[in-house]
Amino acid sequence: MALSDSKSQLAVEMATCISTPKLMSKTLRVLYAPGPGDVIGTYHHWVEGEDDPSQVSITYSSQFYEVCRALQAQAYVIAPSQERQLLDDDNFTIEHRPIPWRRASGLLYHLGQLRYELGLIASAVRFRANVVVVGYGGTNWFALSLFPWLGIRVIPSLHCLFWHKYGSLGRAERLKSRLSRNFFAKDCTAILVASDDITEQVKQITAGQHQPVVEFLPTYRRHEFAEIEQPDESHSPFRVMFAGRIESNKGVFDLLEIAKRFVAEGREDIIWNICGKGSALESLRLAAKEAGIDSSFVCHGHCNKSLMRQMFNQAHVIIVPTKTDFVEGFNQVVVEGVLAGRPVVTSAVCPALSYVRDGVVEVPPDNIKGYGDALLKLCDDREFYEQKRQGCLALQEQFYDNSRGWGAALKSLLVTMQEGREVGEPGTTNG
């Protein structure tokens, strides 16, 4: 499609939305726009009373389905995907929708994002939604200020930071922040956030004059971790586990440098299990082989839930060395380490740190030597290791408490709106 044609289509969609009247009704009609994921597959599992087996935590889409069923709401879910797919089942319409020009760069990429967002607005109008919940991380939030013009309440669900926690904002980030200020200050109804770090950035964007903020935690089923045993007390060998995307900005090559240091220092009693896939997986494997440490620095690739449980069982410690040039989400691996009763080594780059500090050894961001020293202390100082392990056990209940989860937070907001009450005072934060 020519660029001029695309601009014309965007203008038509915007004009159509703005000219369409929208009235609130007593029946909730909720459009949910999450990030990428197989929301149709999750729905099939949810209908059968099962959790999505591809995820350890309770998925946000299954929580959304549960909330809509409890409130007898009509629901339309649209998730970005490579291929289009549609499911229509009773009160639920669920769609996988491709993002235009998602592989492009520069202006065409941003136009594709904007067109996708305007498409969400057009779909909300056709669906006659009275509430829209947006959790898609690539959103140009300022575009969603169209919703209140149409009489549609909008709730952003923020799962990642807006910008790097360390370092100054770039020109593009400053521009997007300025453009989004009104949306978070007055155009949305409330703001769901996955961490207090995100709350702080919302305050920066709006100079503290934001709509009510409701924080939530990732939630888990207790049985997912019930079979994980206590770590081997002998610490021989001492097993370090990484789980996540195998990318440079996730710190995986820093781990390789630490492993090489340990070997050079004669610490051959430390074994590494690297779990996950990503664009740097083969490069990491090759680098480990060239360094002659591939027998103790093992890259397993993708691990299903059963294999991940085995890895947690073997592990003594979980390491999450995300670098400062990555815009981090909550990073649930930190929580999963705590739920497995394994001390975690990470930095404040991960927002999860502030919720589980007693079970974590904190390292200055990007400090390779600091990460290595923390691992050696946990390996060699049994009293310190046990202190952190006990800290993990004391922190677990908050992540099994559904009342602190995303679904409970969303349900509370929807009930409040359905009853015609005010959500809360602007500028307030509820944990």
Steps between C-alpha positions, in 0.01 A plus 500: 500500500635845407581739782254759367223238498587407859476862613161531332373186669621623839314827447180316404521274808559798730214698347270200533585461868460865591169534323348194670295581812563285806283461807571302815268205566433300815642184344877500496646469151877479543766498230837371619816562297787303660853453374603215268390154607278207408186634666283257302701204622479630856122536460463134397688392814297741716169360369618155608587631847874476437791743517698565184779236523746726316512744792603460864302798628124544459465675164347846481265394221358213710451744788317730258271216389426416863413862584268531200322177588453614861357835387300353208680740267518485124869475408710560191872413519744612230864390525782572254608192306675401180188334358136604520266270690151552641294313761140588588358314801201619702600824678858489369641613167875440483725607215864463404575806286825575311670837547559675164863537395626351826832402339555846355713770657482875546186689406326202338536294820345778710220546246428128530476531877271802470280326246468199730395729785247684285370161395442419867301820535290416193440148634394639838243722328363215289484276807319779691752471783453715806837404653834433331797342680831542317806299601689506170849630576566661161209739539518869413295586806409846378297345217269342758383845611240456225310252719350748750384716209290200400360442849721193551689457827859385452732325746868467405668191646872571525729197526834656399687819572463783249876553478826367641508543875865610482618772267330803349200504269566511128332751270232251390423401861465864605264568210282197574490596868381852420238370255374242753476737796134592452398138448637390838408827673133522403388291199524150646279383786767323706844350447595139575875460561722196556753667731574808707778586253233547232297712741800729546532547124128578473556769763790640299294511180211681668690703762303305760159600359391158374181298514473242784768230483432141605802271539474123456728200538549191281309208649578128511342170596657350809514153345737623226779515758382233745719229344821704507730359765733681734838571339784251545679602820839375385532778238710257299475582223345843553244552223415845362187537286405768249153499340382747237569635155852428377592854397804715567298762690372226732858462623571149370848585373579649840419158643749345261769740620424407861522129414838554333621689807396214729687245290809722496482517880472121525130504596394203291235408758250747349263386223285728283159412353388757242131454411323682221519591137582819314703654222828461693459132593731351237759776548502430873537126445788555259675742735473249788643226279787720381580584864508128578230523769196364314491195728433721804324788322207319340254681271182289502291714263124505549386306809141390542330519838608149601866562415492839672378328816801266478733796455357675806538177697869477410578869549651657809462859380321696225679785325326784311772734362285725276707792371413868525439536125193272524158645585399239757159382605438356845718199408307209641805272505608688815170405663514142373844459656359617832199265469742214432683589823817595316689821579512739205791716386385808307509880489254785531458491120231241580196665665420174679795559734312736731234233568741215587810671638546264797546206263735682263865592487499841332787591267568841343364502143738371228762410762643170374745464788221570749285222355790256523582599858133459603493146359821405682365634829181298464702191410760527777312666787239245607354724770450785253345261244255365758407854608405587141319169452290561810435851369353341185262285702368802692423689177299243308143552621450835326531328161243233587249764609252552214364811670828674413497385137412673175158339472390619843621854426318510167181355646497764774531778241229356275255453789562857613430634151197276453352634822561858391746577780824692473806278467714704739671828555743610225862464603431208737671162492353176631733202543 
